Amino acid sequence: MKSYQTMTKEELLSLKNELEKEYNAFKARGLKLDMSRGKPAADQLDLSMDMMEVLDHTSNLKCEAGIDCRNYGCLDGIDEAKALMAQIMENDPSEIIVYGNSSLNVMFDTVSRSYTHGVLGNTPWCKLDKVKFLCPVPGYDRHFAITEYFGIEMINVPMTPEGPDMDMVEKLVSEDASIKGIWCVPKYSNPQGITYSDETVRRFARLKPAAADFRIYWDNAYGVHHLYDDIQDNLIEILEECKKAGNPDMVYKFASTSKISFPGSGVAALATSENNLKEIRKQMSIQTIGHDKLNQLRHVRYFKDLDGIKAHMRKQADLLRPKFELVLDTLEKELGGLEIGSWIRPRGGYFIAFDSLEGCAKAIVAKAKEAGVVMTNAGATFPYGKDPKDSNIRIAPTFPTLEELGTAARLFTLCVKLVSVDKLLENR
């Protein structure tokens, strides 16, 4: 296809007329499609329904340690749940705390504890003049919402194909003691689907922060979320690398089964050093008597071990792969060679990131909404909702049906074309 960049003003005007006719035909269909969040579809949730039969009134509800899971106790999780999450997270069970259903809640608590009570004896953040966080962009909007809620200043760090710009990260953390953390989605990142390279992980582990209480918030949300059996990204384990580098306390690692079993009723976990664990358990002993041990027991008895998790995730991939490939093939078919957008073909995770021409993302999302397709707000993948280039759009293919997704993808590419033509005409 001919690049829009090389078209004359007359060609662009003629093309705009054709595209508007096609767009109006879409509007007339009265579509109501939602691609705004990365939620599992009902058929994915159905894969876990047998878990509901694992425990009933005849079940032995004692865990391996002999504790009755119906009662109080086991503040940081039953041993077998620690063992299962340790396999998923590639850590030792002794490094794990098992929580309730939400890893986001654990991240919020971790920031909150640091804000009110400090980290390992350091000054609580609330008593400091300035607290800053590094935010690889584009990134996860809910991460940014947490730090914004606490009034923490967020600094954009560009993503590269290897992960965050580590030259920038190393320079900033070594020079500025007010930088207390960095958000990371290191495997199949949200929204680009990038996995950090071995060298990037090792550079993280070797950081020399000016702040003694600097922590890496390592949200490995998609650690087992591959789309393919034969082509999978590999991420080396950060806690072990930090130990080797003499920085054992520098990372908090988060994960959950939210997009493995049931998002509303999964199991979350945190892995970190013994020093950090002692501090966290102290806070937990005041905050709660323990999380839902019956749910932990249910997950363990259903999945059993990492092999059970992998078998289950292959079934998930069989449902998700056609959706990702449909969107990616539509992008290539409709936009390939036009020079009005770019995207990455992920091997796992939950999202596809699309970059439009500068200054077009908000208009594209608005145009799609006008025709009946709701997408994540443009700018959501940046702190404060402000994409300086107004170009990044997060596509969430998981929730709609294949038929709905095909319609939404075609409409999306049409909106990209229309808005891009208008942008190019501004400069003619």
C-alpha positions in Angstrom: 0.0 0.0 0.0 1.1 3.5 -0.7 2.5 5.4 2.3 0.2 8.2 3.4 3.3 10.3 4.0 4.0 10.5 0.3 0.4 11.4 -0.8 -0.4 14.8 -2.2 -3.0 17.0 -0.6 -5.5 16.1 -3.3 -4.9 12.4 -2.8 -5.4 12.8 0.9 -8.6 14.7 0.5 -10.0 12.0 -1.9 -9.0 9.3 0.6 -10.6 11.1 3.5 -13.9 11.2 1.6 -13.8 7.4 1.1 -12.8 6.7 4.7 -15.6 8.9 6.1 -18.2 7.0 4.1 -16.9 3.7 5.5 -16.8 5.2 9.1 -20.4 6.5 8.8 -21.4 2.9 7.8 -19.8 1.6 11.0 -21.6 4.3 13.1 -24.9 3.3 11.6 -24.5 -0.2 13.0 -24.9 1.0 16.6 -22.0 -1.0 18.0 -21.5 -1.4 21.7 -18.1 -3.1 22.2 -15.7 -2.7 25.2 -12.0 -3.1 24.8 -11.1 -0.9 27.7 -9.6 -3.3 30.2 -7.5 -6.5 30.1 -10.1 -8.8 31.6 -10.3 -12.5 31.0 -13.3 -13.6 28.9 -16.0 -16.0 30.3 -14.5 -19.0 28.4 -11.2 -18.4 30.1 -12.9 -18.3 33.5 -14.8 -21.4 32.6 -11.5 -23.3 32.4 -11.2 -23.0 36.2 -14.7 -24.0 37.2 -13.7 -27.4 38.4 -11.8 -25.7 41.2 -15.2 -25.0 42.7 -15.6 -28.8 43.3 -12.2 -29.3 45.0 -13.5 -28.4 48.4 -16.9 -29.4 49.8 -18.4 -30.3 53.2 -16.7 -33.7 53.2 -13.2 -32.3 52.5 -10.3 -32.5 54.9 -9.7 -28.8 55.4 -6.5 -29.0 57.3 -3.3 -27.9 55.6 -0.1 -30.0 55.7 0.9 -28.3 58.9 -2.3 -29.6 60.6 -3.9 -26.2 60.8 -7.7 -26.0 60.3 -8.0 -23.6 57.3 -11.5 -22.6 58.4 -10.0 -21.0 61.5 -7.5 -18.2 62.4 -3.8 -18.7 61.9 -1.1 -18.9 59.3 -0.5 -15.1 59.0 1.7 -15.3 55.9 0.0 -18.2 54.1 -0.1 -22.0 54.3 3.1 -23.8 53.5 1.7 -25.6 50.4 0.4 -22.3 48.9 3.9 -20.8 49.5 5.4 -23.8 47.7 3.0 -23.3 44.7 3.6 -19.6 44.4 7.3 -20.1 44.8 7.3 -22.4 41.8 5.4 -19.8 39.7 7.7 -17.0 40.9 10.9 -19.0 40.7 11.8 -18.4 44.3 12.3 -20.4 47.5 9.1 -20.8 49.7 11.0 -19.2 52.6 11.1 -16.0 50.5 7.3 -15.9 50.0 4.3 -14.3 51.7 0.9 -15.4 50.4 -2.0 -12.9 50.6 -5.6 -12.5 49.4 -6.8 -12.2 45.8 -5.1 -8.9 44.7 -1.4 -8.2 44.1 -2.3 -4.6 43.4 -3.6 -4.4 47.0 -0.2 -5.8 48.1 1.6 -3.1 46.1 -0.6 -0.4 47.6 0.1 -1.7 51.1 3.8 -1.7 50.4 3.9 1.9 49.3 1.6 2.9 52.1 3.8 1.2 54.7 6.9 2.9 53.3 5.0 6.3 53.3 3.8 6.1 56.9 6.5 4.0 58.7 9.5 4.0 56.4 11.6 1.1 55.1 14.0 -0.8 57.4 14.5 2.1 59.8 14.7 4.8 57.2 12.7 8.0 57.5 9.0 7.6 56.6 8.4 9.1 53.2 5.6 11.3 54.7 8.2 13.2 56.7 10.4 14.0 53.6 10.2 17.1 51.5 10.1 15.2 48.3 9.6 11.6 47.2 10.0 10.4 43.6 9.4 7.2 41.6 10.7 6.2 38.2 8.0 5.0 35.8 8.9 3.1 32.6 6.6 4.3 29.9 4.3 3.3 28.4 3.4 1.4 31.5 0.6 0.2 33.8 -1.9 2.8 34.8 -2.8 1.3 38.1 0.8 1.4 39.2 0.9 5.1 38.4 -2.4 5.7 40.2 -0.9 4.3 43.5 2.1 6.7 43.5 -0.1 9.6 42.4 -2.5 8.9 45.3 0.4 9.3 47.8 1.5 12.6 46.1 4.7 10.9 44.9 6.4 12.7 42.0 6.6 10.4 38.9 9.5 10.5 36.4 9.0 9.0 32.9 11.7 6.5 31.8 11.5 5.5 28.2 11.1 1.8 27.4 13.4 0.1 24.9 13.2 -3.4 23.3 15.4 -4.5 26.2 13.4 -2.9 29.0 13.7 0.5 30.6 16.5 2.9 29.5 19.0 1.7 32.1 21.5 4.4 31.4 18.8 6.9 32.6 17.8 4.6 35.5 21.3 4.2 36.8 22.1 7.9 36.6 18.9 9.1 38.3 18.9 6.6 41.2 22.6 7.1 41.9 22.3 11.0 42.0 19.0 11.6 43.7 18.2 10.2 47.2 14.6 11.3 46.9 14.0 8.6 44.3 12.6 5.7 46.4 11.4 3.2 43.8 10.7 2.1 40.2 7.7 0.4 38.8 8.4 -2.6 36.6 6.4 -5.2 34.7 9.4 -7.2 33.5 7.8 -10.0 31.5 5.4 -9.4 28.7 5.1 -5.8 29.9 1.9 -3.9 30.1 1.2 -2.7 27.4 4.0 -3.4 25.0 4.6 -7.1 25.7 8.4 -6.5 26.2 10.5 -8.9 28.4 13.5 -7.4 30.1 16.8 -8.7 28.7 19.3 -10.6 31.0 21.6 -7.6 30.9 18.8 -5.3 31.9 17.9 -7.5 34.9 21.5 -7.7 36.0 21.9 -3.9 35.7 18.8 -3.5 37.9 20.5 -5.8 40.5 23.7 -3.9 40.3 22.1 -0.4 40.9 23.8 1.8 43.4 21.0 4.0 44.6 21.6 7.2 46.6 18.6 6.2 48.8 19.2 3.4 51.3 15.4 2.7 51.1 15.2 2.6 47.3 13.2 -0.5 46.1 12.4 -2.1 42.8 8.7 -2.9 42.5 8.9 -6.0 40.3 5.4 -6.8 39.2 5.8 -10.2 37.4 2.1 -10.3 36.6 2.5 -12.3 33.4 5.3 -14.7 34.4 3.5 -17.8 33.0 1.2 -16.1 30.4 2.7 -17.3 27.2 0.8 -17.3 23.9 2.9 -20.0 22.2 4.5 -23.3 23.3 7.5 -23.0 21.0 8.3 -19.3 21.2 8.5 -18.0 24.7 10.3 -15.2 26.4 12.6 -16.0 29.3 13.2 -13.7 32.3 16.1 -14.3 34.7 15.2 -14.2 38.4 15.8 -10.8 40.0 16.1 -11.7 43.7 19.0 -14.1 43.0 20.7 -11.5 40.9 20.3 -8.9 43.7 21.9 -11.3 46.1 24.8 -11.9 43.8 25.3 -8.1 43.4 25.2 -7.5 47.2 21.8 -5.9 47.1 19.5 -8.6 48.7 17.0 -6.1 50.1 16.5 -4.0 47.0 13.5 -5.7 45.4 9.9 -6.5 46.1 8.6 -9.1 43.7 4.8 -9.4 43.2 2.6 -12.0 41.4 -0.8 -13.5 41.6 -3.1 -16.1 40.0 -5.6 -13.4 39.0 -5.3 -14.1 35.3 -4.6 -17.8 35.9 -7.7 -18.8 37.9 -10.3 -16.2 38.9 -9.3 -12.5 38.9 -11.8 -11.8 41.7 -10.8 -14.9 43.8 -7.2 -15.6 43.1 -4.1 -15.8 45.3 -1.5 -13.0 45.5 2.1 -13.3 46.7 5.2 -11.3 47.5 8.8 -12.5 47.4 11.6 -10.5 49.0 14.6 -10.8 51.4 14.3 -12.0 54.9 15.0 -8.4 56.2 12.1 -7.1 54.2 9.9 -10.1 55.2 10.4 -9.5 58.9 9.2 -5.9 58.6 6.2 -6.8 56.4 5.1 -9.6 58.7 5.2 -7.2 61.7 2.8 -4.8 59.9 0.6 -7.7 58.8 0.3 -9.0 62.3 -1.5 -5.7 63.2 -3.4 -5.4 59.9 -4.9 -8.9 59.7 -5.1 -12.3 61.4 -4.6 -14.0 58.1 -5.9 -14.2 54.5 -8.4 -16.7 53.0 -6.7 -20.1 53.7 -9.5 -22.0 52.2 -8.9 -20.3 48.9 -5.2 -21.0 49.1 -6.0 -24.6 49.8 -8.4 -24.8 46.9 -5.8 -23.4 44.5 -3.1 -25.9 45.7 -5.4 -28.9 45.5 -6.6 -27.9 42.0 -3.3 -27.0 40.4 -1.0 -29.1 42.6 2.3 -27.8 41.2 3.9 -25.9 38.4 3.1 -28.6 35.8 -0.5 -28.2 36.6 -0.2 -24.4 36.2 1.5 -24.8 32.8 -1.1 -27.3 31.5 -3.8 -24.8 32.5 -2.1 -21.9 30.9 -1.7 -23.8 27.6 -5.5 -24.0 27.6 -5.7 -20.3 28.2 -3.2 -19.6 25.4 -5.4 -21.7 23.0 -8.2 -19.2 23.7 -6.1 -16.0 23.6 -3.8 -16.7 20.7 -6.4 -16.4 18.0 -7.6 -13.1 19.4 -4.1 -11.6 19.5 -3.3 -12.9 16.0 -6.6 -11.5 14.7 -5.8 -8.0 15.9 -2.2 -8.2 14.8 -3.1 -9.5 11.3 -5.7 -6.8 11.0 -3.2 -4.1 11.9 -0.7 -5.5 9.3 -3.4 -5.9 6.6 -4.9 -2.5 7.1 -2.0 -0.3 8.2 1.2 -2.1 7.0 3.3 0.2 4.8 1.1 3.3 5.4 3.6 4.8 7.8 0.9 6.1 10.2 1.5 3.7 13.1 3.7 1.0 14.6 3.1 -1.9 17.0 4.9 -4.8 18.6 4.0 -8.5 18.2 4.0 -9.9 21.8 4.7 -13.5 22.7 2.6 -13.3 25.8 0.8 -11.1 28.3 -2.5 -9.4 27.9 -2.0 -6.3 25.6 -0.9 -4.9 22.3 0.6 -1.4 22.2 -0.1 0.8 19.2 1.8 4.0 18.5 0.1 6.5 16.2 1.5 9.6 14.6 2.2 12.2 17.2 -0.8 14.1 18.4 -3.3 11.5 17.2 -4.0 9.0 20.0 -6.7 10.9 21.8 -8.6 11.6 18.6 -8.4 8.0 17.5 -9.8 6.7 20.8 -12.5 9.4 20.7 -13.5 8.5 17.2 -13.6 4.8 18.0 -15.9 5.5 21.0 -18.2 7.7 18.8 -18.7 4.6 16.6 -19.3 2.3 19.5 -15.9 0.8 20.6 -14.6 1.8 24.0 -10.9 1.6 24.5 -8.5 2.5 27.3 -8.2 6.2 27.5 -5.3 7.6 25.5 -2.6 8.7 27.9 -3.5 6.1 30.5 -0.2 4.3 30.0 1.7 7.4 31.3 1.8 9.0 34.7 -0.9 11.6 35.3 -2.6 10.3 32.1 -0.3 12.6 30.1 1.4 11.1 27.1 3.8 13.8 25.9 3.5 12.6 22.3 -0.2 11.7 22.4 0.6 8.6 20.5 0.3 5.4 22.6 -2.9 3.4 22.7 -3.3 0.2 24.6 -5.3 -2.5 22.9 -6.9 -5.2 25.1 -7.9 -8.2 23.0 -8.9 -10.6 25.7 -12.5 -9.9 26.7 -14.5 -9.6 23.4 -15.5 -12.6 21.3 -13.6 -13.2 18.2 -16.4 -11.8 16.1 -16.6 -8.7 18.2 -12.9 -8.3 18.1 -12.7 -8.6 14.4 -15.3 -5.8 14.1 -13.5 -3.6 16.7 -10.1 -4.1 15.1 -11.4 -3.1 11.6 -13.0 0.0 13.1 -9.9 0.9 15.1 -7.7 0.8 11.9 -10.3 2.9 10.1 -10.1 5.5 12.9 -6.3 5.4 12.7 -6.5 6.1 9.0 -9.0 9.0 9.3 -7.3 10.8 12.1 -3.9 10.3 10.4 -5.2 11.8 7.2 -6.5 14.8 9.1 -3.1 15.2 10.8 -1.2 15.0 7.5 -3.6 17.5 5.9 -2.8 20.0 8.6 0.8 20.0 7.4 0.1 20.3 3.7 
